[in-house]
């Protein structure tokens, strides 16, 4: 018997979010240079499988935008939250997102780049191959 190889949770969320939010840019690492549009960074920060069939990654989704567009960035973070919470038994290209819960809801966090604003939220996913 072999143990399952769990899907990459960041990619799984990308497969779900990109078609749902075509006006946003989704990345796993923030690119250098100017920010051409509101950008959401998806980053696994912790989590592990608690049994043989389900992985439980904890994911941060940080939404970045120009400081002059703070309202749009906040709305984008909350719309992403609503969408992530609606993911129940959703098949994506690399696995199945069984369920998602909010660990920390969207909130403004300090950003090193003074021209940008950042709204961050943390989710726990339940995902399997």
Backbone atoms as SQL, in Angstrom:
CREATE TABLE atoms (id INTEGER PRIMARY KEY, chain TEXT, resi INTEGER, resn TEXT, atom TEXT, x REAL, y REAL, z REAL);
INSERT INTO atoms VALUES
  (1, 'A', 1, 'UNK', 'N', 0.841, -1.183, 0.000),
  (2, 'A', 1, 'UNK', 'CA', 0.000, 0.000, 0.000),
  (3, 'A', 1, 'UNK', 'C', 0.886, 1.246, 0.000),
  (4, 'A', 2, 'UNK', 'N', 0.541, 2.206, -0.816),
  (5, 'A', 2, 'UNK', 'CA', 1.291, 3.459, -0.850),
  (6, 'A', 2, 'UNK', 'C', 0.453, 4.578, -0.236),
  (7, 'A', 3, 'UNK', 'N', 1.120, 5.515, 0.382),
  (8, 'A', 3, 'UNK', 'CA', 0.408, 6.666, 0.932),
  (9, 'A', 3, 'UNK', 'C', 0.193, 7.676, -0.188),
  (10, 'A', 4, 'UNK', 'N', -0.876, 8.441, -0.113),
  (11, 'A', 4, 'UNK', 'CA', -1.174, 9.384, -1.191),
  (12, 'A', 4, 'UNK', 'C', -0.194, 10.559, -1.198),
  (13, 'A', 5, 'UNK', 'N', 0.034, 11.083, -2.362),
  (14, 'A', 5, 'UNK', 'CA', 0.787, 12.328, -2.500),
  (15, 'A', 5, 'UNK', 'C', -0.233, 13.447, -2.507),
  (16, 'A', 6, 'UNK', 'N', -0.146, 14.312, -1.530),
  (17, 'A', 6, 'UNK', 'CA', -1.139, 15.373, -1.422),
  (18, 'A', 6, 'UNK', 'C', -0.899, 16.458, -2.469),
  (19, 'A', 7, 'UNK', 'N', -1.962, 17.068, -2.952),
  (20, 'A', 7, 'UNK', 'CA', -1.816, 18.153, -3.920),
  (21, 'A', 7, 'UNK', 'C', -1.180, 19.386, -3.280),
  (22, 'A', 8, 'UNK', 'N', -0.490, 20.152, -4.085),
  (23, 'A', 8, 'UNK', 'CA', 0.049, 21.424, -3.630),
  (24, 'A', 8, 'UNK', 'C', -1.132, 22.361, -3.378),
  (25, 'A', 9, 'UNK', 'N', -1.307, 22.777, -2.132),
  (26, 'A', 9, 'UNK', 'CA', -2.474, 23.575, -1.743),
  (27, 'A', 9, 'UNK', 'C', -2.473, 24.959, -2.388),
  (28, 'A', 10, 'UNK', 'N', -1.305, 25.553, -2.558),
  (29, 'A', 10, 'UNK', 'CA', -1.238, 26.863, -3.199),
  (30, 'A', 10, 'UNK', 'C', -1.748, 26.771, -4.633),
  (31, 'A', 11, 'UNK', 'N', -1.296, 25.741, -5.358),
  (32, 'A', 11, 'UNK', 'CA', -1.755, 25.546, -6.741),
  (33, 'A', 11, 'UNK', 'C', -3.246, 25.257, -6.787),
  (34, 'A', 12, 'UNK', 'N', -3.724, 24.452, -5.849),
  (35, 'A', 12, 'UNK', 'CA', -5.156, 24.126, -5.821),
  (36, 'A', 12, 'UNK', 'C', -5.995, 25.394, -5.695),
  (37, 'A', 13, 'UNK', 'N', -5.589, 26.284, -4.797),
  (38, 'A', 13, 'UNK', 'CA', -6.321, 27.544, -4.656),
  (39, 'A', 13, 'UNK', 'C', -6.204, 28.408, -5.908),
  (40, 'A', 14, 'UNK', 'N', -5.036, 28.406, -6.527),
  (41, 'A', 14, 'UNK', 'CA', -4.872, 29.160, -7.777),
  (42, 'A', 14, 'UNK', 'C', -5.858, 28.657, -8.826),
  (43, 'A', 15, 'UNK', 'N', -5.951, 27.311, -8.971),
  (44, 'A', 15, 'UNK', 'CA', -6.880, 26.739, -9.949),
  (45, 'A', 15, 'UNK', 'C', -8.318, 27.166, -9.679),
  (46, 'A', 16, 'UNK', 'N', -8.684, 27.332, -8.418),
  (47, 'A', 16, 'UNK', 'CA', -10.045, 27.742, -8.076),
  (48, 'A', 16, 'UNK', 'C', -10.251, 29.249, -8.214),
  (49, 'A', 17, 'UNK', 'N', -9.268, 30.044, -7.770),
  (50, 'A', 17, 'UNK', 'CA', -9.449, 31.494, -7.689),
  (51, 'A', 17, 'UNK', 'C', -9.251, 32.245, -9.006),
  (52, 'A', 18, 'UNK', 'N', -8.291, 31.830, -9.806),
  (53, 'A', 18, 'UNK', 'CA', -7.979, 32.588, -11.035),
  (54, 'A', 18, 'UNK', 'C', -9.205, 32.750, -11.937),
  (55, 'A', 19, 'UNK', 'N', -9.951, 31.685, -12.251),
  (56, 'A', 19, 'UNK', 'CA', -11.118, 31.890, -13.117),
  (57, 'A', 19, 'UNK', 'C', -12.230, 32.701, -12.451),
  (58, 'A', 20, 'UNK', 'N', -12.312, 32.656, -11.131),
  (59, 'A', 20, 'UNK', 'CA', -13.373, 33.363, -10.421),
  (60, 'A', 20, 'UNK', 'C', -13.104, 34.863, -10.296),
  (61, 'A', 21, 'UNK', 'N', -11.838, 35.270, -10.371),
  (62, 'A', 21, 'UNK', 'CA', -11.458, 36.678, -10.181),
  (63, 'A', 21, 'UNK', 'C', -10.515, 37.121, -11.300),
  (64, 'A', 22, 'UNK', 'N', -11.015, 37.261, -12.524),
  (65, 'A', 22, 'UNK', 'CA', -10.130, 37.591, -13.647),
  (66, 'A', 22, 'UNK', 'C', -9.481, 38.976, -13.558),
  (67, 'A', 23, 'UNK', 'N', -10.031, 39.869, -12.764),
  (68, 'A', 23, 'UNK', 'CA', -9.451, 41.212, -12.644),
  (69, 'A', 23, 'UNK', 'C', -8.278, 41.252, -11.667),
  (70, 'A', 24, 'UNK', 'N', -8.090, 40.176, -10.892),
  (71, 'A', 24, 'UNK', 'CA', -6.993, 40.133, -9.926),
  (72, 'A', 24, 'UNK', 'C', -5.839, 39.312, -10.479),
  (73, 'A', 25, 'UNK', 'N', -4.663, 39.625, -10.006),
  (74, 'A', 25, 'UNK', 'CA', -3.470, 38.849, -10.338),
  (75, 'A', 25, 'UNK', 'C', -3.158, 37.961, -9.138),
  (76, 'A', 26, 'UNK', 'N', -2.985, 36.661, -9.359),
  (77, 'A', 26, 'UNK', 'CA', -2.662, 35.724, -8.292),
  (78, 'A', 26, 'UNK', 'C', -1.239, 35.226, -8.475),
  (79, 'A', 27, 'UNK', 'N', -0.471, 35.223, -7.380),
  (80, 'A', 27, 'UNK', 'CA', 0.928, 34.800, -7.401),
  (81, 'A', 27, 'UNK', 'C', 1.224, 33.994, -6.136),
  (82, 'A', 28, 'UNK', 'N', 2.333, 33.262, -6.156),
  (83, 'A', 28, 'UNK', 'CA', 2.798, 32.606, -4.939),
  (84, 'A', 28, 'UNK', 'C', 3.987, 33.355, -4.344),
  (85, 'A', 29, 'UNK', 'N', 4.634, 34.200, -5.129),
  (86, 'A', 29, 'UNK', 'CA', 5.709, 35.085, -4.666),
  (87, 'A', 29, 'UNK', 'C', 5.480, 36.451, -5.269),
  (88, 'A', 30, 'UNK', 'N', 5.681, 37.496, -4.471),
  (89, 'A', 30, 'UNK', 'CA', 5.492, 38.842, -4.991),
  (90, 'A', 30, 'UNK', 'C', 6.615, 39.191, -5.951),
  (91, 'A', 31, 'UNK', 'N', 6.252, 39.606, -7.165),
  (92, 'A', 31, 'UNK', 'CA', 7.277, 40.005, -8.124),
  (93, 'A', 31, 'UNK', 'C', 7.860, 41.365, -7.760),
  (94, 'A', 32, 'UNK', 'N', 9.048, 41.636, -8.248),
  (95, 'A', 32, 'UNK', 'CA', 9.665, 42.938, -8.030),
  (96, 'A', 32, 'UNK', 'C', 9.067, 43.974, -8.961),
  (97, 'A', 33, 'UNK', 'N', 9.358, 45.203, -8.701),
  (98, 'A', 33, 'UNK', 'CA', 8.911, 46.282, -9.584),
  (99, 'A', 33, 'UNK', 'C', 7.536, 46.804, -9.216),
  (100, 'A', 34, 'UNK', 'N', 6.986, 47.581, -10.142),
  (101, 'A', 34, 'UNK', 'CA', 5.679, 48.194, -9.920),
  (102, 'A', 34, 'UNK', 'C', 4.578, 47.137, -9.916),
  (103, 'A', 35, 'UNK', 'N', 3.532, 47.427, -9.184),
  (104, 'A', 35, 'UNK', 'CA', 2.378, 46.540, -9.106),
  (105, 'A', 35, 'UNK', 'C', 1.387, 46.959, -10.193),
  (106, 'A', 36, 'UNK', 'N', 1.234, 46.149, -11.265),
  (107, 'A', 36, 'UNK', 'CA', 0.386, 46.557, -12.375),
  (108, 'A', 36, 'UNK', 'C', -1.108, 46.484, -12.070),
  (109, 'A', 37, 'UNK', 'N', -1.507, 45.693, -11.080),
  (110, 'A', 37, 'UNK', 'CA', -2.921, 45.559, -10.726),
  (111, 'A', 37, 'UNK', 'C', -3.000, 44.974, -9.314),
  (112, 'A', 38, 'UNK', 'N', -4.190, 44.974, -8.748),
  (113, 'A', 38, 'UNK', 'CA', -4.373, 44.379, -7.432),
  (114, 'A', 38, 'UNK', 'C', -3.913, 42.927, -7.503),
  (115, 'A', 39, 'UNK', 'N', -3.082, 42.535, -6.545),
  (116, 'A', 39, 'UNK', 'CA', -2.421, 41.227, -6.583),
  (117, 'A', 39, 'UNK', 'C', -2.657, 40.480, -5.287),
  (118, 'A', 40, 'UNK', 'N', -2.991, 39.196, -5.408),
  (119, 'A', 40, 'UNK', 'CA', -3.183, 38.334, -4.236),
  (120, 'A', 40, 'UNK', 'C', -2.080, 37.290, -4.209),
  (121, 'A', 41, 'UNK', 'N', -1.364, 37.248, -3.087),
  (122, 'A', 41, 'UNK', 'CA', -0.306, 36.246, -2.903),
  (123, 'A', 41, 'UNK', 'C', -0.857, 35.109, -2.044),
  (124, 'A', 42, 'UNK', 'N', -0.719, 33.889, -2.544),
  (125, 'A', 42, 'UNK', 'CA', -1.166, 32.693, -1.845),
  (126, 'A', 42, 'UNK', 'C', 0.075, 31.998, -1.309),
  (127, 'A', 43, 'UNK', 'N', 0.106, 31.750, 0.012),
  (128, 'A', 43, 'UNK', 'CA', 1.313, 31.201, 0.626),
  (129, 'A', 43, 'UNK', 'C', 0.949, 30.244, 1.757),
  (130, 'A', 44, 'UNK', 'N', 1.403, 28.994, 1.650),
  (131, 'A', 44, 'UNK', 'CA', 1.190, 28.026, 2.726),
  (132, 'A', 44, 'UNK', 'C', 2.136, 28.374, 3.868),
  (133, 'A', 45, 'UNK', 'N', 1.579, 28.550, 5.072),
  (134, 'A', 45, 'UNK', 'CA', 2.409, 28.927, 6.214),
  (135, 'A', 45, 'UNK', 'C', 2.603, 27.786, 7.200),
  (136, 'A', 46, 'UNK', 'N', 1.710, 26.792, 7.198),
  (137, 'A', 46, 'UNK', 'CA', 1.852, 25.653, 8.099),
  (138, 'A', 46, 'UNK', 'C', 0.802, 24.604, 7.771),
  (139, 'A', 47, 'UNK', 'N', 0.580, 23.703, 8.706),
  (140, 'A', 47, 'UNK', 'CA', -0.428, 22.668, 8.544),
  (141, 'A', 47, 'UNK', 'C', 0.193, 21.355, 8.121),
  (142, 'A', 48, 'UNK', 'N', -0.546, 20.274, 8.373),
  (143, 'A', 48, 'UNK', 'CA', -0.062, 18.956, 7.984),
  (144, 'A', 48, 'UNK', 'C', -1.247, 18.012, 7.901),
  (145, 'A', 49, 'UNK', 'N', -0.965, 16.834, 7.357),
  (146, 'A', 49, 'UNK', 'CA', -2.039, 15.849, 7.320),
  (147, 'A', 49, 'UNK', 'C', -2.200, 15.253, 8.710),
  (148, 'A', 50, 'UNK', 'N', -3.432, 15.147, 9.135),
  (149, 'A', 50, 'UNK', 'CA', -3.720, 14.564, 10.448),
  (150, 'A', 50, 'UNK', 'C', -4.166, 13.113, 10.323),
  (151, 'A', 51, 'UNK', 'N', -4.430, 12.698, 9.105),
  (152, 'A', 51, 'UNK', 'CA', -4.713, 11.298, 8.829),
  (153, 'A', 51, 'UNK', 'C', -4.196, 10.986, 7.438),
  (154, 'A', 52, 'UNK', 'N', -4.329, 9.761, 7.022),
  (155, 'A', 52, 'UNK', 'CA', -3.699, 9.329, 5.781),
  (156, 'A', 52, 'UNK', 'C', -4.361, 9.902, 4.526),
  (157, 'A', 53, 'UNK', 'N', -5.603, 10.359, 4.626),
  (158, 'A', 53, 'UNK', 'CA', -6.311, 10.761, 3.413),
  (159, 'A', 53, 'UNK', 'C', -6.520, 12.235, 3.189),
  (160, 'A', 54, 'UNK', 'N', -6.310, 13.074, 4.213),
  (161, 'A', 54, 'UNK', 'CA', -6.622, 14.508, 4.092),
  (162, 'A', 54, 'UNK', 'C', -5.423, 15.326, 4.561),
  (163, 'A', 55, 'UNK', 'N', -5.066, 16.334, 3.781),
  (164, 'A', 55, 'UNK', 'CA', -4.055, 17.305, 4.188),
  (165, 'A', 55, 'UNK', 'C', -4.790, 18.530, 4.705),
  (166, 'A', 56, 'UNK', 'N', -4.260, 19.160, 5.725),
  (167, 'A', 56, 'UNK', 'CA', -4.885, 20.333, 6.339),
  (168, 'A', 56, 'UNK', 'C', -3.921, 21.525, 6.334),
  (169, 'A', 57, 'UNK', 'N', -3.623, 22.071, 5.161),
  (170, 'A', 57, 'UNK', 'CA', -2.699, 23.202, 5.107),
  (171, 'A', 57, 'UNK', 'C', -3.337, 24.487, 5.626),
  (172, 'A', 58, 'UNK', 'N', -2.497, 25.328, 6.217),
  (173, 'A', 58, 'UNK', 'CA', -2.905, 26.669, 6.632),
  (174, 'A', 58, 'UNK', 'C', -2.288, 27.631, 5.624),
  (175, 'A', 59, 'UNK', 'N', -3.136, 28.442, 5.017),
  (176, 'A', 59, 'UNK', 'CA', -2.757, 29.283, 3.886),
  (177, 'A', 59, 'UNK', 'C', -3.032, 30.751, 4.203),
  (178, 'A', 60, 'UNK', 'N', -2.056, 31.607, 3.942),
  (179, 'A', 60, 'UNK', 'CA', -2.285, 33.055, 3.966),
  (180, 'A', 60, 'UNK', 'C', -2.607, 33.516, 2.558),
  (181, 'A', 61, 'UNK', 'N', -3.591, 34.384, 2.447),
  (182, 'A', 61, 'UNK', 'CA', -3.852, 35.082, 1.186),
  (183, 'A', 61, 'UNK', 'C', -3.741, 36.570, 1.495),
  (184, 'A', 62, 'UNK', 'N', -2.697, 37.183, 0.950),
  (185, 'A', 62, 'UNK', 'CA', -2.444, 38.613, 1.128),
  (186, 'A', 62, 'UNK', 'C', -2.817, 39.331, -0.148),
  (187, 'A', 63, 'UNK', 'N', -3.678, 40.336, -0.034),
  (188, 'A', 63, 'UNK', 'CA', -4.093, 41.121, -1.194),
  (189, 'A', 63, 'UNK', 'C', -3.395, 42.467, -1.113),
  (190, 'A', 64, 'UNK', 'N', -2.652, 42.798, -2.167),
  (191, 'A', 64, 'UNK', 'CA', -1.876, 44.026, -2.244),
  (192, 'A', 64, 'UNK', 'C', -2.462, 44.940, -3.314),
  (193, 'A', 65, 'UNK', 'N', -2.433, 46.227, -3.040),
  (194, 'A', 65, 'UNK', 'CA', -2.855, 47.213, -4.027),
  (195, 'A', 65, 'UNK', 'C', -2.278, 48.564, -3.657),
  (196, 'A', 66, 'UNK', 'N', -2.486, 49.525, -4.540),
  (197, 'A', 66, 'UNK', 'CA', -2.002, 50.878, -4.276),
  (198, 'A', 66, 'UNK', 'C', -2.735, 51.465, -3.079),
  (199, 'A', 67, 'UNK', 'N', -2.049, 52.255, -2.304),
  (200, 'A', 67, 'UNK', 'CA', -2.644, 52.873, -1.121),
  (201, 'A', 67, 'UNK', 'C', -3.870, 53.704, -1.489),
  (202, 'A', 68, 'UNK', 'N', -3.865, 54.280, -2.680),
  (203, 'A', 68, 'UNK', 'CA', -5.001, 55.073, -3.128),
  (204, 'A', 68, 'UNK', 'C', -6.227, 54.221, -3.436),
  (205, 'A', 69, 'UNK', 'N', -6.062, 52.898, -3.488),
  (206, 'A', 69, 'UNK', 'CA', -7.159, 51.975, -3.799),
  (207, 'A', 69, 'UNK', 'C', -7.482, 51.074, -2.609),
  (208, 'A', 70, 'UNK', 'N', -7.306, 51.581, -1.394),
  (209, 'A', 70, 'UNK', 'CA', -7.476, 50.775, -0.186),
  (210, 'A', 70, 'UNK', 'C', -8.864, 50.137, -0.122),
  (211, 'A', 71, 'UNK', 'N', -9.897, 50.859, -0.533),
  (212, 'A', 71, 'UNK', 'CA', -11.254, 50.303, -0.505),
  (213, 'A', 71, 'UNK', 'C', -11.392, 49.103, -1.418),
  (214, 'A', 72, 'UNK', 'N', -10.813, 49.194, -2.613),
  (215, 'A', 72, 'UNK', 'CA', -10.872, 48.072, -3.562),
  (216, 'A', 72, 'UNK', 'C', -10.107, 46.866, -3.047),
  (217, 'A', 73, 'UNK', 'N', -8.994, 47.101, -2.387),
  (218, 'A', 73, 'UNK', 'CA', -8.186, 46.005, -1.847),
  (219, 'A', 73, 'UNK', 'C', -8.953, 45.299, -0.729),
  (220, 'A', 74, 'UNK', 'N', -9.581, 46.068, 0.149),
  (221, 'A', 74, 'UNK', 'CA', -10.376, 45.499, 1.229),
  (222, 'A', 74, 'UNK', 'C', -11.532, 44.668, 0.683),
  (223, 'A', 75, 'UNK', 'N', -12.237, 45.197, -0.295),
  (224, 'A', 75, 'UNK', 'CA', -13.357, 44.465, -0.903),
  (225, 'A', 75, 'UNK', 'C', -12.859, 43.184, -1.560),
  (226, 'A', 76, 'UNK', 'N', -11.735, 43.254, -2.270),
  (227, 'A', 76, 'UNK', 'CA', -11.187, 42.060, -2.931),
  (228, 'A', 76, 'UNK', 'C', -10.863, 40.978, -1.898),
  (229, 'A', 77, 'UNK', 'N', -10.276, 41.369, -0.767),
  (230, 'A', 77, 'UNK', 'CA', -9.937, 40.401, 0.281),
  (231, 'A', 77, 'UNK', 'C', -11.191, 39.732, 0.827),
  (232, 'A', 78, 'UNK', 'N', -12.253, 40.488, 1.007),
  (233, 'A', 78, 'UNK', 'CA', -13.495, 39.932, 1.544),
  (234, 'A', 78, 'UNK', 'C', -14.232, 39.078, 0.511),
  (235, 'A', 79, 'UNK', 'N', -14.147, 39.455, -0.751),
  (236, 'A', 79, 'UNK', 'CA', -14.750, 38.619, -1.803),
  (237, 'A', 79, 'UNK', 'C', -14.000, 37.296, -1.936),
  (238, 'A', 80, 'UNK', 'N', -12.687, 37.348, -1.821),
  (239, 'A', 80, 'UNK', 'CA', -11.897, 36.107, -1.839),
  (240, 'A', 80, 'UNK', 'C', -12.292, 35.239, -0.650),
  (241, 'A', 81, 'UNK', 'N', -12.461, 35.838, 0.525),
  (242, 'A', 81, 'UNK', 'CA', -12.860, 35.069, 1.703),
  (243, 'A', 81, 'UNK', 'C', -14.187, 34.354, 1.453),
  (244, 'A', 82, 'UNK', 'N', -15.174, 35.063, 0.948),
  (245, 'A', 82, 'UNK', 'CA', -16.479, 34.445, 0.684),
  (246, 'A', 82, 'UNK', 'C', -16.342, 33.286, -0.301),
  (247, 'A', 83, 'UNK', 'N', -15.517, 33.469, -1.314),
  (248, 'A', 83, 'UNK', 'CA', -15.330, 32.411, -2.311),
  (249, 'A', 83, 'UNK', 'C', -14.622, 31.205, -1.707),
  (250, 'A', 84, 'UNK', 'N', -13.554, 31.439, -0.962),
  (251, 'A', 84, 'UNK', 'CA', -12.802, 30.327, -0.355),
  (252, 'A', 84, 'UNK', 'C', -13.725, 29.528, 0.569),
  (253, 'A', 85, 'UNK', 'N', -14.554, 30.209, 1.343),
  (254, 'A', 85, 'UNK', 'CA', -15.455, 29.507, 2.256),
  (255, 'A', 85, 'UNK', 'C', -16.537, 28.724, 1.523),
  (256, 'A', 86, 'UNK', 'N', -16.787, 29.064, 0.265),
  (257, 'A', 86, 'UNK', 'CA', -17.788, 28.324, -0.519),
  (258, 'A', 86, 'UNK', 'C', -17.212, 27.058, -1.148),
  (259, 'A', 87, 'UNK', 'N', -15.906, 26.857, -1.037),
  (260, 'A', 87, 'UNK', 'CA', -15.269, 25.695, -1.654),
  (261, 'A', 87, 'UNK', 'C', -15.532, 24.444, -0.823),
  (262, 'A', 88, 'UNK', 'N', -16.520, 23.686, -1.233),
  (263, 'A', 88, 'UNK', 'CA', -16.863, 22.441, -0.535),
  (264, 'A', 88, 'UNK', 'C', -16.951, 21.333, -1.570),
  (265, 'A', 89, 'UNK', 'N', -16.065, 20.376, -1.445),
  (266, 'A', 89, 'UNK', 'CA', -15.994, 19.239, -2.384),
  (267, 'A', 89, 'UNK', 'C', -15.809, 19.720, -3.822),
  (268, 'A', 90, 'UNK', 'N', -14.961, 20.718, -3.989),
  (269, 'A', 90, 'UNK', 'CA', -14.690, 21.285, -5.308),
  (270, 'A', 90, 'UNK', 'C', -13.455, 20.606, -5.898),
  (271, 'A', 91, 'UNK', 'N', -13.627, 20.020, -7.063),
  (272, 'A', 91, 'UNK', 'CA', -12.513, 19.389, -7.768),
  (273, 'A', 91, 'UNK', 'C', -11.778, 20.453, -8.571),
  (274, 'A', 92, 'UNK', 'N', -10.469, 20.536, -8.339),
  (275, 'A', 92, 'UNK', 'CA', -9.603, 21.403, -9.122),
  (276, 'A', 92, 'UNK', 'C', -8.622, 20.501, -9.866),
  (277, 'A', 93, 'UNK', 'N', -7.787, 21.078, -10.680),
  (278, 'A', 93, 'UNK', 'CA', -6.912, 20.298, -11.549),
  (279, 'A', 93, 'UNK', 'C', -6.032, 19.307, -10.795),
  (280, 'A', 94, 'UNK', 'N', -5.589, 19.655, -9.594),
  (281, 'A', 94, 'UNK', 'CA', -4.637, 18.791, -8.892),
  (282, 'A', 94, 'UNK', 'C', -5.197, 18.117, -7.639),
  (283, 'A', 95, 'UNK', 'N', -6.498, 18.185, -7.395),
  (284, 'A', 95, 'UNK', 'CA', -7.059, 17.528, -6.218),
  (285, 'A', 95, 'UNK', 'C', -8.481, 17.981, -5.941),
  (286, 'A', 96, 'UNK', 'N', -8.914, 17.721, -4.714),
  (287, 'A', 96, 'UNK', 'CA', -10.256, 18.095, -4.284),
  (288, 'A', 96, 'UNK', 'C', -10.147, 18.922, -3.004),
  (289, 'A', 97, 'UNK', 'N', -10.698, 20.136, -3.042),
  (290, 'A', 97, 'UNK', 'CA', -10.790, 20.964, -1.840),
  (291, 'A', 97, 'UNK', 'C', -12.085, 20.555, -1.147),
  (292, 'A', 98, 'UNK', 'N', -11.935, 19.885, -0.015),
  (293, 'A', 98, 'UNK', 'CA', -13.090, 19.335, 0.699),
  (294, 'A', 98, 'UNK', 'C', -13.826, 20.437, 1.450),
  (295, 'A', 99, 'UNK', 'N', -13.063, 21.307, 2.092),
  (296, 'A', 99, 'UNK', 'CA', -13.672, 22.300, 2.975),
  (297, 'A', 99, 'UNK', 'C', -12.619, 23.355, 3.314),
  (298, 'A', 100, 'UNK', 'N', -13.070, 24.546, 3.640),
  (299, 'A', 100, 'UNK', 'CA', -12.166, 25.610, 4.088),
  (300, 'A', 100, 'UNK', 'C', -12.792, 26.340, 5.262),
  (301, 'A', 101, 'UNK', 'N', -11.954, 26.763, 6.197),
  (302, 'A', 101, 'UNK', 'CA', -12.408, 27.569, 7.329),
  (303, 'A', 101, 'UNK', 'C', -11.496, 28.785, 7.467),
  (304, 'A', 102, 'UNK', 'N', -12.033, 29.850, 8.023),
  (305, 'A', 102, 'UNK', 'CA', -11.254, 31.058, 8.259),
  (306, 'A', 102, 'UNK', 'C', -10.565, 30.954, 9.618),
  (307, 'A', 103, 'UNK', 'N', -9.256, 31.140, 9.625),
  (308, 'A', 103, 'UNK', 'CA', -8.491, 31.201, 10.870),
  (309, 'A', 103, 'UNK', 'C', -8.433, 32.654, 11.335),
  (310, 'A', 104, 'UNK', 'N', -8.076, 33.557, 10.430),
  (311, 'A', 104, 'UNK', 'CA', -8.071, 35.005, 10.672),
  (312, 'A', 104, 'UNK', 'C', -8.693, 35.670, 9.451),
  (313, 'A', 105, 'UNK', 'N', -9.707, 36.466, 9.663),
  (314, 'A', 105, 'UNK', 'CA', -10.378, 37.146, 8.566),
  (315, 'A', 105, 'UNK', 'C', -9.538, 38.266, 7.992),
  (316, 'A', 106, 'UNK', 'N', -9.946, 38.785, 6.839),
  (317, 'A', 106, 'UNK', 'CA', -9.191, 39.860, 6.198),
  (318, 'A', 106, 'UNK', 'C', -9.024, 41.064, 7.123),
  (319, 'A', 107, 'UNK', 'N', -7.773, 41.502, 7.225),
  (320, 'A', 107, 'UNK', 'CA', -7.455, 42.660, 8.051),
  (321, 'A', 107, 'UNK', 'C', -6.255, 43.365, 7.443),
  (322, 'A', 108, 'UNK', 'N', -6.183, 44.664, 7.705),
  (323, 'A', 108, 'UNK', 'CA', -5.072, 45.463, 7.205),
  (324, 'A', 108, 'UNK', 'C', -3.827, 45.170, 8.024),
  (325, 'A', 109, 'UNK', 'N', -2.718, 44.924, 7.328),
  (326, 'A', 109, 'UNK', 'CA', -1.433, 44.709, 7.996),
  (327, 'A', 109, 'UNK', 'C', -0.420, 45.712, 7.457),
  (328, 'A', 110, 'UNK', 'N', 0.592, 46.033, 8.252),
  (329, 'A', 110, 'UNK', 'CA', 1.631, 46.948, 7.771),
  (330, 'A', 110, 'UNK', 'C', 2.328, 46.369, 6.539),
  (331, 'A', 111, 'UNK', 'N', 2.736, 47.241, 5.652),
  (332, 'A', 111, 'UNK', 'CA', 3.430, 46.832, 4.430),
  (333, 'A', 111, 'UNK', 'C', 4.708, 47.661, 4.305),
  (334, 'A', 112, 'UNK', 'N', 5.821, 46.990, 4.010),
  (335, 'A', 112, 'UNK', 'CA', 7.118, 47.658, 3.895),
  (336, 'A', 112, 'UNK', 'C', 7.120, 48.710, 2.785),
  (337, 'A', 113, 'UNK', 'N', 6.457, 48.421, 1.678),
  (338, 'A', 113, 'UNK', 'CA', 6.363, 49.371, 0.570),
  (339, 'A', 113, 'UNK', 'C', 5.288, 50.398, 0.925),
  (340, 'A', 114, 'UNK', 'N', 5.694, 51.636, 1.177),
  (341, 'A', 114, 'UNK', 'CA', 4.784, 52.681, 1.636),
  (342, 'A', 114, 'UNK', 'C', 3.738, 53.075, 0.601),
  (343, 'A', 115, 'UNK', 'N', 3.918, 52.661, -0.660),
  (344, 'A', 115, 'UNK', 'CA', 2.944, 52.979, -1.707),
  (345, 'A', 115, 'UNK', 'C', 1.805, 51.966, -1.763),
  (346, 'A', 116, 'UNK', 'N', 1.961, 50.853, -1.033),
  (347, 'A', 116, 'UNK', 'CA', 0.990, 49.762, -1.107),
  (348, 'A', 116, 'UNK', 'C', 0.236, 49.584, 0.201),
  (349, 'A', 117, 'UNK', 'N', -0.924, 48.973, 0.094),
  (350, 'A', 117, 'UNK', 'CA', -1.694, 48.545, 1.241),
  (351, 'A', 117, 'UNK', 'C', -1.845, 47.030, 1.120),
  (352, 'A', 118, 'UNK', 'N', -1.928, 46.349, 2.282),
  (353, 'A', 118, 'UNK', 'CA', -2.046, 44.888, 2.277),
  (354, 'A', 118, 'UNK', 'C', -3.155, 44.461, 3.223),
  (355, 'A', 119, 'UNK', 'N', -4.044, 43.617, 2.711),
  (356, 'A', 119, 'UNK', 'CA', -5.061, 42.965, 3.531),
  (357, 'A', 119, 'UNK', 'C', -4.752, 41.482, 3.528),
  (358, 'A', 120, 'UNK', 'N', -4.682, 40.899, 4.723),
  (359, 'A', 120, 'UNK', 'CA', -4.272, 39.511, 4.858),
  (360, 'A', 120, 'UNK', 'C', -5.351, 38.705, 5.557),
  (361, 'A', 121, 'UNK', 'N', -5.528, 37.460, 5.117),
  (362, 'A', 121, 'UNK', 'CA', -6.434, 36.520, 5.771),
  (363, 'A', 121, 'UNK', 'C', -5.758, 35.156, 5.796),
  (364, 'A', 122, 'UNK', 'N', -6.139, 34.339, 6.768),
  (365, 'A', 122, 'UNK', 'CA', -5.566, 33.007, 6.925),
  (366, 'A', 122, 'UNK', 'C', -6.694, 31.985, 6.922),
  (367, 'A', 123, 'UNK', 'N', -6.483, 30.915, 6.152),
  (368, 'A', 123, 'UNK', 'CA', -7.495, 29.868, 6.007),
  (369, 'A', 123, 'UNK', 'C', -6.866, 28.505, 6.256),
  (370, 'A', 124, 'UNK', 'N', -7.677, 27.581, 6.774),
  (371, 'A', 124, 'UNK', 'CA', -7.265, 26.189, 6.831),
  (372, 'A', 124, 'UNK', 'C', -8.092, 25.436, 5.799),
  (373, 'A', 125, 'UNK', 'N', -7.404, 24.744, 4.918),
  (374, 'A', 125, 'UNK', 'CA', -8.073, 23.935, 3.900),
  (375, 'A', 125, 'UNK', 'C', -8.042, 22.473, 4.331),
  (376, 'A', 126, 'UNK', 'N', -8.948, 21.724, 3.792),
  (377, 'A', 126, 'UNK', 'CA', -8.946, 20.271, 3.909),
  (378, 'A', 126, 'UNK', 'C', -8.950, 19.793, 2.460),
  (379, 'A', 127, 'UNK', 'N', -7.894, 19.104, 2.061),
  (380, 'A', 127, 'UNK', 'CA', -7.701, 18.794, 0.647),
  (381, 'A', 127, 'UNK', 'C', -7.177, 17.375, 0.505),
  (382, 'A', 128, 'UNK', 'N', -7.574, 16.715, -0.574),
  (383, 'A', 128, 'UNK', 'CA', -7.055, 15.370, -0.841),
  (384, 'A', 128, 'UNK', 'C', -6.835, 15.196, -2.341),
  (385, 'A', 129, 'UNK', 'N', -6.056, 14.159, -2.692),
  (386, 'A', 129, 'UNK', 'CA', -5.781, 13.919, -4.125),
  (387, 'A', 129, 'UNK', 'C', -7.036, 13.606, -4.904);
